[in-house]
Amino acid sequence: MPKKRRRFSETTPASLSTIPTEWRELLVQWVRLGGNSRWDTLIKKAGLAQKSTAENLLAWLLNNGWAEVDEERKYGDWWPYRVTLCEIKDLRSQLGLPDVDEVVAQWQSLRANLQMKADNNTPLLVALSALDAMPTSRAITRAMLVQSLLHWAKDGRAGTYRDFSLFARAATKEISQAEWDWLDAHFELAEFNIARHTPLLLVSANIILRTSLGDLHLCAMPDFAALTPATVKSIHVIEGQVSTWYLVENRTSFERVARNRQTNEGVIWLPGYPPSWWKEAVKLIINLAPAPAKIACDPDPAGIAIALSAIALWREAGNRAVAWKMGVEELENLNNKKQLSEFDQQQLSGLLKQSLPIELKNLAEYMQKHQKKGEQEGYL
């Protein structure tokens, strides 16, 4: 007696419209496994509570032309060990699932479109590499988010996380936390003018801001003030002298420097890559209270790029700006250093092709040689 056999029905596959809802839901899960699975795998997908449902569904699929079942003889009877679903395209269509070929074509089209925009855009190139490693359906949904992010930037939009969710998916809470975490990991959302709440410019200085709605005495604040972009736009006169503006990237370091500044010094928080709202606010401040600047960022490749952005802003306004506390010595003396990532190395390679201020060039070369980076709160 043979120990294995294949069972199938030669009938034309029947409509799925009459099967119970729980069968339909379970069948969707089975189809997503690919259409050729061990019976043990399908039973596990169903769970112990639905074992009977799975057995009844398999019998129906077999008798109605939707499945072929490989069986083996055990314990004196025949038992299924592999199930092959038939007419898989029609099956997916009746279940309301997208056609696999169409899904692949959609992904290829999305990826090609993003690739065209990825020249000299390292974060986008890294994101594309991450998308390539994902299941196709997930890669598509995240690629569409990236596409929306680029359209948001092109339109010059600004807003909160919920504003972006509404823009991307027509609802304010449609982006999951996992998707936000992925976007945060691959893009500086502040660069795209996306913030969790209304952005704030943190400033510490002995100055008085004359606004259209009244006066703000920053000199009365022992640590620092938090100004919304709308508040900054309302400033028309700044009274008081600032000898030097200090820009500090790390929030903890900013607060330390702000509380310990000299009377005639001003300190501004630099929130990573300067977003456009921050640039506009700071431009207004330095136009009304011009002074040279010292820029302090993390001693890492991103810190160098951020410092260059801030230095350029000051020089465009006709003021002097230099890097501060970003030398080889600061990084060398840190107790805790980190290894450069692949992204760090790509960014560093691009930076070293530019004409850098001498202190930042020395720092970049040191990082490249020793493959190390650091964080400024370790010394500032």
LUMPA-303384 format. One record per residue (C-alpha): x negated, y, z; residue in one letter. Coordinates in nm, 4 decimals. Example, Ala and Ser with C-alpha at 12.3 -4.5 7.8 and 13.67 -1.06 7.14 Angstrom:
LUMPA-303384
u -1.2300, v -0.4500, w 0.7800, residu A
u -1.3670, v -0.1060, w 0.7140, residu S
end
This chain:
LUMPA-303384
u 0.0000, v 0.0000, w 0.0000, residu M
u -0.1422, v 0.3457, w -0.0926, residu P
u -0.2434, v 0.5712, w 0.1920, residu K
u -0.1757, v 0.8986, w 0.0091, residu K
u 0.0943, v 1.0266, w -0.2255, residu R
u 0.2329, v 1.3496, w -0.3723, residu R
u 0.6007, v 1.4421, w -0.3531, residu R
u 0.7705, v 1.7028, w -0.5714, residu F
u 1.1013, v 1.7794, w -0.7406, residu S
u 1.1443, v 1.8346, w -1.1119, residu E
u 1.4433, v 2.0633, w -1.0598, residu T
u 1.4307, v 2.4308, w -1.1597, residu T
u 1.3484, v 2.6407, w -0.8501, residu P
u 1.6680, v 2.7557, w -0.6789, residu A
u 1.7440, v 3.1124, w -0.5712, residu S
u 1.6160, v 3.2145, w -0.2293, residu L
u 1.9142, v 3.4435, w -0.1707, residu S
u 2.1038, v 3.1892, w 0.0396, residu T
u 1.8290, v 3.0742, w 0.2766, residu I
u 1.8521, v 3.1825, w 0.6448, residu P
u 1.6670, v 3.4975, w 0.7519, residu T
u 1.4268, v 3.3068, w 0.9806, residu E
u 1.3330, v 3.0776, w 0.6888, residu W
u 1.2695, v 3.3776, w 0.4678, residu R
u 1.0482, v 3.5484, w 0.7265, residu E
u 0.8457, v 3.2313, w 0.7799, residu L
u 0.8131, v 3.1732, w 0.4054, residu L
u 0.6716, v 3.5254, w 0.3631, residu V
u 0.3972, v 3.4348, w 0.6117, residu Q
u 0.3218, v 3.1116, w 0.4261, residu W
u 0.3028, v 3.2859, w 0.0884, residu V
u 0.0576, v 3.5401, w 0.2278, residu R
u -0.1760, v 3.2522, w 0.3148, residu L
u -0.2264, v 3.1969, w -0.0589, residu G
u 0.0149, v 2.9224, w -0.1546, residu G
u -0.2095, v 2.6189, w -0.0945, residu N
u -0.2423, v 2.5354, w 0.2734, residu S
u -0.2780, v 2.2452, w 0.5130, residu R
u 0.0487, v 2.1584, w 0.6819, residu W
u -0.1197, v 2.1987, w 1.0223, residu D
u -0.1992, v 2.5596, w 0.9275, residu T
u 0.1624, v 2.6296, w 0.8285, residu L
u 0.2950, v 2.4727, w 1.1496, residu I
u 0.0571, v 2.6861, w 1.3565, residu K
u 0.1751, v 2.9967, w 1.1697, residu K
u 0.5327, v 2.9044, w 1.2624, residu A
u 0.4530, v 2.8368, w 1.6273, residu G
u 0.5890, v 2.5692, w 1.8561, residu L
u 0.9256, v 2.7441, w 1.8931, residu A
u 0.9807, v 2.7338, w 1.5159, residu Q
u 0.8515, v 2.3818, w 1.4486, residu K
u 1.1981, v 2.2583, w 1.3544, residu S
u 1.2524, v 2.5668, w 1.1339, residu T
u 0.9241, v 2.4964, w 0.9536, residu A
u 1.0165, v 2.1323, w 0.8911, residu E
u 1.3610, v 2.2268, w 0.7570, residu N
u 1.2114, v 2.4987, w 0.5358, residu L
u 0.9541, v 2.2596, w 0.3922, residu L
u 1.2248, v 2.0030, w 0.3131, residu A
u 1.4321, v 2.2687, w 0.1356, residu W
u 1.1347, v 2.3973, w -0.0660, residu L
u 1.0438, v 2.0443, w -0.1682, residu L
u 1.3977, v 1.9494, w -0.2735, residu N
u 1.4562, v 2.2775, w -0.4602, residu N
u 1.1473, v 2.2853, w -0.6790, residu G
u 0.9386, v 2.5366, w -0.4813, residu W
u 0.6770, v 2.3039, w -0.3319, residu A
u 0.4620, v 1.9992, w -0.3886, residu E
u 0.3577, v 1.8082, w -0.0789, residu V
u 0.0570, v 1.5800, w -0.0396, residu D
u 0.1322, v 1.3152, w 0.2213, residu E
u -0.0702, v 1.0512, w 0.4018, residu E
u 0.0477, v 0.7372, w 0.5701, residu R
u 0.0023, v 0.7343, w 0.9473, residu K
u 0.1688, v 0.5418, w 1.2263, residu Y
u 0.3725, v 0.3471, w 0.9752, residu G
u 0.5286, v 0.6537, w 0.8085, residu D
u 0.4494, v 0.9331, w 0.5600, residu W
u 0.3354, v 1.2715, w 0.6970, residu W
u 0.2594, v 1.5946, w 0.5060, residu P
u -0.0987, v 1.7167, w 0.5186, residu Y
u -0.1085, v 1.9774, w 0.2366, residu R
u 0.1596, v 2.2010, w 0.0842, residu V
u 0.1274, v 2.3681, w -0.2572, residu T
u 0.3846, v 2.6368, w -0.3350, residu L
u 0.5026, v 2.6440, w -0.6970, residu C
u 0.5933, v 2.9333, w -0.9282, residu E
u 0.4099, v 3.1640, w -0.6874, residu I
u 0.4705, v 3.4819, w -0.8893, residu K
u 0.8459, v 3.4227, w -0.9004, residu D
u 0.8374, v 3.3260, w -0.5330, residu L
u 0.6640, v 3.6506, w -0.4372, residu R
u 0.9077, v 3.8482, w -0.6505, residu S
u 1.2163, v 3.6931, w -0.4847, residu Q
u 1.0644, v 3.7592, w -0.1424, residu L
u 0.9972, v 4.1232, w -0.2324, residu G
u 0.6198, v 4.0788, w -0.2132, residu L
u 0.3939, v 4.2583, w -0.4640, residu P
u 0.2355, v 4.0605, w -0.7441, residu D
u -0.1259, v 3.9705, w -0.6628, residu V
u -0.2550, v 4.0857, w -1.0022, residu D
u -0.0741, v 4.4173, w -0.9627, residu E
u -0.2227, v 4.4629, w -0.6150, residu V
u -0.5737, v 4.3983, w -0.7470, residu V
u -0.5172, v 4.6395, w -1.0360, residu A
u -0.3893, v 4.9051, w -0.7960, residu Q
u -0.6991, v 4.8663, w -0.5766, residu W
u -0.9353, v 4.8817, w -0.8741, residu Q
u -0.7664, v 5.1988, w -0.9994, residu S
u -0.7784, v 5.3650, w -0.6571, residu L
u -1.1412, v 5.2696, w -0.6049, residu R
u -1.2488, v 5.3939, w -0.9474, residu A
u -1.0765, v 5.7250, w -0.8825, residu N
u -1.2531, v 5.7692, w -0.5478, residu L
u -1.5880, v 5.6587, w -0.6929, residu Q
u -1.5676, v 5.9428, w -0.9458, residu M
u -1.5473, v 6.1868, w -0.6536, residu K
u -1.8244, v 6.0267, w -0.4496, residu A
u -2.1307, v 6.1854, w -0.6160, residu D
u -2.3540, v 6.3314, w -0.3414, residu N
u -2.0758, v 6.2626, w -0.0894, residu N
u -2.2425, v 6.0206, w 0.1499, residu T
u -1.9447, v 5.9799, w 0.3899, residu P
u -1.7204, v 5.8886, w 0.0953, residu L
u -1.9761, v 5.6386, w -0.0383, residu L
u -2.0029, v 5.4751, w 0.3051, residu V
u -1.6228, v 5.4648, w 0.3325, residu A
u -1.5975, v 5.2960, w -0.0087, residu L
u -1.8464, v 5.0331, w 0.1024, residu S
u -1.6330, v 4.9667, w 0.4111, residu A
u -1.3176, v 4.9424, w 0.1976, residu L
u -1.4839, v 4.6846, w -0.0273, residu D
u -1.5205, v 4.4526, w 0.2721, residu A
u -1.1500, v 4.4720, w 0.3679, residu M
u -0.8556, v 4.2591, w 0.2580, residu P
u -0.7161, v 4.4183, w -0.0588, residu T
u -0.3824, v 4.5300, w 0.0873, residu S
u -0.5517, v 4.7059, w 0.3801, residu R
u -0.8138, v 4.8590, w 0.1514, residu A
u -0.5339, v 5.0084, w -0.0598, residu I
u -0.3543, v 5.1728, w 0.2334, residu T
u -0.6784, v 5.3207, w 0.3672, residu R
u -0.7967, v 5.4307, w 0.0232, residu A
u -0.4662, v 5.6143, w -0.0175, residu M
u -0.5338, v 5.7917, w 0.3124, residu L
u -0.8785, v 5.8948, w 0.1860, residu V
u -0.7184, v 6.0178, w -0.1354, residu Q
u -0.4715, v 6.2247, w 0.0692, residu S
u -0.7618, v 6.3615, w 0.2731, residu L
u -0.9343, v 6.4835, w -0.0439, residu L
u -0.6112, v 6.6391, w -0.1748, residu H
u -0.5593, v 6.8094, w 0.1635, residu W
u -0.9063, v 6.9641, w 0.1377, residu A
u -0.8565, v 7.0653, w -0.2251, residu K
u -0.5336, v 7.2464, w -0.1311, residu D
u -0.7171, v 7.4323, w 0.1481, residu G
u -0.4776, v 7.3020, w 0.4122, residu R
u -0.5296, v 7.3141, w 0.7880, residu A
u -0.3345, v 7.1589, w 1.0718, residu G
u -0.3014, v 6.8931, w 1.3380, residu T
u -0.3150, v 6.5147, w 1.3082, residu Y
u 0.0635, v 6.5108, w 1.2801, residu R
u 0.0538, v 6.7700, w 1.0029, residu D
u -0.1806, v 6.5475, w 0.8048, residu F
u 0.0336, v 6.2402, w 0.8696, residu S
u 0.3352, v 6.4307, w 0.7358, residu L
u 0.1321, v 6.5329, w 0.4288, residu F
u -0.0020, v 6.1823, w 0.3639, residu A
u 0.3000, v 5.9683, w 0.4504, residu R
u 0.6005, v 6.2024, w 0.4809, residu A
u 0.6327, v 6.1416, w 0.8567, residu A
u 0.4416, v 6.2826, w 1.1539, residu T
u 0.3613, v 5.9527, w 1.3287, residu K
u 0.3072, v 5.7140, w 1.0351, residu E
u -0.0717, v 5.6824, w 1.0662, residu I
u -0.1640, v 5.4115, w 1.3177, residu S
u -0.4298, v 5.4551, w 1.5854, residu Q
u -0.6484, v 5.1980, w 1.4070, residu A
u -0.6253, v 5.4062, w 1.0889, residu E
u -0.7088, v 5.7289, w 1.2741, residu W
u -1.0071, v 5.5552, w 1.4365, residu D
u -1.1264, v 5.4421, w 1.0929, residu W
u -1.0907, v 5.7919, w 0.9438, residu L
u -1.2699, v 5.9430, w 1.2468, residu D
u -1.5536, v 5.6919, w 1.2084, residu A
u -1.6134, v 5.7758, w 0.8416, residu H
u -1.5251, v 6.1443, w 0.8103, residu F
u -1.5694, v 6.4580, w 1.0195, residu E
u -1.2002, v 6.5467, w 1.0277, residu L
u -1.2845, v 6.8915, w 1.1623, residu A
u -1.4514, v 6.9586, w 0.8259, residu E
u -1.1123, v 6.8980, w 0.6691, residu F
u -0.9462, v 7.1382, w 0.9152, residu N
u -0.7627, v 6.8565, w 1.0906, residu I
u -0.7492, v 6.8753, w 1.4698, residu A
u -0.5478, v 6.6982, w 1.7386, residu R
u -0.4164, v 7.0350, w 1.8554, residu H
u -0.4617, v 7.4030, w 1.7699, residu T
u -0.8389, v 7.4540, w 1.7319, residu P
u -1.0190, v 7.6769, w 1.9807, residu L
u -1.3281, v 7.8940, w 1.9498, residu L
u -1.5191, v 7.8725, w 2.2804, residu L
u -1.7160, v 8.1900, w 2.3552, residu V
u -1.9104, v 8.3245, w 2.6503, residu S
u -2.0348, v 8.6845, w 2.6427, residu A
u -2.0105, v 9.0140, w 2.8321, residu N
u -1.7877, v 9.1805, w 2.5738, residu I
u -1.4394, v 9.3277, w 2.5459, residu I
u -1.2219, v 9.2253, w 2.2517, residu L
u -0.9866, v 9.4996, w 2.1343, residu R
u -0.6935, v 9.3285, w 1.9610, residu T
u -0.3694, v 9.4456, w 1.8063, residu S
u -0.1849, v 9.3069, w 2.1093, residu L
u -0.4177, v 9.4300, w 2.3857, residu G
u -0.7656, v 9.3888, w 2.5303, residu D
u -0.9399, v 9.0662, w 2.6268, residu L
u -1.2207, v 9.1088, w 2.8804, residu H
u -1.4527, v 8.8127, w 2.8257, residu L
u -1.6914, v 8.9738, w 3.0736, residu C
u -1.4406, v 8.8887, w 3.3480, residu A
u -1.4668, v 8.5169, w 3.2758, residu M
u -1.7371, v 8.3322, w 3.4720, residu P
u -1.7845, v 8.0519, w 3.2189, residu D
u -1.6207, v 8.0954, w 2.8756, residu F
u -1.3041, v 8.1870, w 2.6868, residu A
u -1.1015, v 7.9719, w 2.4449, residu A
u -0.9675, v 8.1732, w 2.1509, residu L
u -0.7271, v 8.0446, w 1.8852, residu T
u -0.7967, v 8.1410, w 1.5221, residu P
u -0.4909, v 8.3696, w 1.5313, residu A
u -0.6299, v 8.5489, w 1.8373, residu T
u -0.9653, v 8.6032, w 1.6681, residu V
u -0.7952, v 8.7409, w 1.3558, residu K
u -0.6240, v 9.0044, w 1.5686, residu S
u -0.9592, v 9.1472, w 1.6924, residu I
u -1.0478, v 9.4840, w 1.5372, residu H
u -1.3204, v 9.6103, w 1.7733, residu V
u -1.5738, v 9.4423, w 2.0028, residu I
u -1.7241, v 9.6509, w 2.2807, residu E
u -2.0468, v 9.5484, w 2.4497, residu G
u -2.3911, v 9.4476, w 2.3323, residu Q
u -2.5115, v 9.0957, w 2.2542, residu V
u -2.8865, v 9.0572, w 2.2102, residu S
u -2.8764, v 8.6954, w 2.0876, residu T
u -2.6016, v 8.4523, w 1.9980, residu W
u -2.6689, v 8.0936, w 2.1058, residu Y
u -2.4781, v 7.8226, w 1.9202, residu L
u -2.4690, v 7.4852, w 2.0958, residu V
u -2.3237, v 7.1713, w 1.9399, residu E
u -2.2723, v 6.9309, w 2.2291, residu N
u -1.9774, v 7.0372, w 2.4469, residu R
u -2.1481, v 6.9453, w 2.7751, residu T
u -2.4634, v 7.1322, w 2.6761, residu S
u -2.2560, v 7.4311, w 2.5602, residu F
u -2.0914, v 7.4596, w 2.9013, residu E
u -2.4276, v 7.4425, w 3.0796, residu R
u -2.5799, v 7.7106, w 2.8564, residu V
u -2.2680, v 7.9296, w 2.8845, residu A
u -2.2758, v 7.9234, w 3.2652, residu R
u -2.6477, v 7.9982, w 3.2799, residu N
u -2.6840, v 8.2594, w 3.0049, residu R
u -2.8448, v 8.5976, w 3.0630, residu Q
u -2.6174, v 8.9006, w 3.0912, residu T
u -2.6878, v 9.0278, w 2.7405, residu N
u -2.6637, v 8.6874, w 2.5700, residu E
u -2.3632, v 8.5295, w 2.3991, residu G
u -2.2906, v 8.1589, w 2.3597, residu V
u -2.0577, v 7.9926, w 2.1068, residu I
u -1.9606, v 7.6272, w 2.0857, residu W
u -2.0470, v 7.4716, w 1.7483, residu L
u -1.7978, v 7.1819, w 1.7035, residu P
u -1.9994, v 6.9566, w 1.4742, residu G
u -1.9916, v 7.0336, w 1.1021, residu Y
u -1.8437, v 7.3853, w 1.0996, residu P
u -1.4831, v 7.3666, w 0.9732, residu P
u -1.3474, v 7.6591, w 0.7711, residu S
u -1.1351, v 7.8000, w 1.0572, residu W
u -1.4472, v 7.8140, w 1.2761, residu W
u -1.6532, v 7.9804, w 1.0034, residu K
u -1.3878, v 8.2458, w 0.9469, residu E
u -1.3577, v 8.3149, w 1.3200, residu A
u -1.7327, v 8.3367, w 1.3737, residu V
u -1.7796, v 8.5590, w 1.0673, residu K
u -1.5417, v 8.8098, w 1.2217, residu L
u -1.7205, v 8.7926, w 1.5588, residu I
u -2.0688, v 8.8477, w 1.4150, residu I
u -1.9483, v 9.1250, w 1.1833, residu N
u -1.8126, v 9.3138, w 1.4852, residu L
u -2.0950, v 9.2143, w 1.7210, residu A
u -2.4008, v 9.1380, w 1.5030, residu P
u -2.7077, v 8.9793, w 1.6616, residu A
u -2.9648, v 8.7131, w 1.5682, residu P
u -2.8740, v 8.3531, w 1.6455, residu A
u -3.0429, v 8.0461, w 1.7903, residu K
u -2.8835, v 7.7177, w 1.6847, residu I
u -2.9067, v 7.4073, w 1.9047, residu A
u -2.7777, v 7.0723, w 1.7725, residu C
u -2.8521, v 6.7077, w 1.8418, residu D
u -3.2002, v 6.5971, w 1.7283, residu P
u -3.0610, v 6.3657, w 1.4634, residu D
u -2.9969, v 6.3871, w 1.0875, residu P
u -2.6397, v 6.5116, w 1.1352, residu A
u -2.7677, v 6.7744, w 1.3801, residu G
u -3.0102, v 6.9087, w 1.1203, residu I
u -2.7312, v 6.9316, w 0.8606, residu A
u -2.5011, v 7.1074, w 1.1087, residu I
u -2.7742, v 7.3520, w 1.2089, residu A
u -2.8409, v 7.4367, w 0.8438, residu L
u -2.4708, v 7.5165, w 0.7932, residu S
u -2.4678, v 7.7530, w 1.0909, residu A
u -2.7978, v 7.9165, w 0.9933, residu I
u -2.6599, v 7.9807, w 0.6431, residu A
u -2.3511, v 8.1471, w 0.7915, residu L
u -2.5662, v 8.3914, w 0.9882, residu W
u -2.7973, v 8.4670, w 0.6977, residu R
u -2.5002, v 8.5328, w 0.4680, residu E
u -2.3968, v 8.8016, w 0.7156, residu A
u -2.7467, v 8.9549, w 0.6955, residu G
u -2.8611, v 8.8349, w 1.0377, residu N
u -3.1564, v 8.6219, w 1.1417, residu R
u -3.0932, v 8.2647, w 1.2624, residu A
u -3.3309, v 7.9864, w 1.3665, residu V
u -3.3076, v 7.6383, w 1.5117, residu A
u -3.3481, v 7.6234, w 1.8903, residu W
u -3.4318, v 7.3270, w 2.1119, residu K
u -3.4520, v 7.1047, w 1.8045, residu M
u -3.8232, v 7.0306, w 1.7926, residu G
u -4.0208, v 6.7092, w 1.7886, residu V
u -4.1084, v 6.7648, w 2.1546, residu E
u -3.7435, v 6.7572, w 2.2668, residu E
u -3.6784, v 6.4296, w 2.0868, residu L
u -4.0100, v 6.2766, w 2.1897, residu E
u -3.9471, v 6.3469, w 2.5598, residu N
u -3.5965, v 6.2000, w 2.5671, residu L
u -3.5692, v 5.8922, w 2.7876, residu N
u -3.2900, v 5.7463, w 2.5764, residu N
u -3.3381, v 5.7396, w 2.2017, residu K
u -3.1280, v 5.5574, w 1.9425, residu K
u -3.2243, v 5.3715, w 1.6276, residu Q
u -3.1359, v 5.5420, w 1.3007, residu L
u -2.8389, v 5.3830, w 1.1240, residu S
u -2.8221, v 5.3171, w 0.7509, residu E
u -2.6094, v 5.6291, w 0.7124, residu F
u -2.8660, v 5.8312, w 0.9144, residu D
u -3.1417, v 5.7162, w 0.6822, residu Q
u -2.9460, v 5.8113, w 0.3711, residu Q
u -2.8696, v 6.1538, w 0.5144, residu Q
u -3.2285, v 6.2061, w 0.6261, residu L
u -3.3588, v 6.1181, w 0.2807, residu S
u -3.1327, v 6.3835, w 0.1290, residu G
u -3.2367, v 6.6456, w 0.3856, residu L
u -3.6072, v 6.5920, w 0.3208, residu L
u -3.5502, v 6.6745, w -0.0452, residu K
u -3.4360, v 7.0230, w 0.0586, residu Q
u -3.6419, v 7.3221, w 0.1608, residu S
u -3.6111, v 7.3066, w 0.5393, residu L
u -3.7251, v 7.5538, w 0.8078, residu P
u -4.0578, v 7.4282, w 0.9419, residu I
u -3.9253, v 7.3136, w 1.2821, residu E
u -3.6439, v 7.1138, w 1.1212, residu L
u -3.8791, v 6.9693, w 0.8597, residu K
u -4.1134, v 6.8493, w 1.1342, residu N
u -3.8202, v 6.6964, w 1.3234, residu L
u -3.6911, v 6.5202, w 1.0099, residu A
u -4.0337, v 6.3758, w 0.9295, residu E
u -4.0760, v 6.2560, w 1.2884, residu Y
u -3.7381, v 6.0823, w 1.2790, residu M
u -3.8195, v 5.9171, w 0.9483, residu Q
u -4.1544, v 5.7933, w 1.0753, residu K
u -4.0293, v 5.6617, w 1.4108, residu H
u -3.6718, v 5.5722, w 1.3038, residu Q
u -3.5369, v 5.7364, w 1.6201, residu K
u -3.2756, v 6.0016, w 1.7010, residu K
u -3.1335, v 6.1540, w 2.0202, residu G
u -2.8623, v 6.3614, w 2.1870, residu E
u -2.9217, v 6.7129, w 2.3153, residu Q
u -2.7413, v 6.6716, w 2.6493, residu E
u -3.0449, v 6.4685, w 2.7563, residu G
u -3.2446, v 6.7906, w 2.7845, residu Y
u -3.0118, v 7.0908, w 2.7356, residu L
end
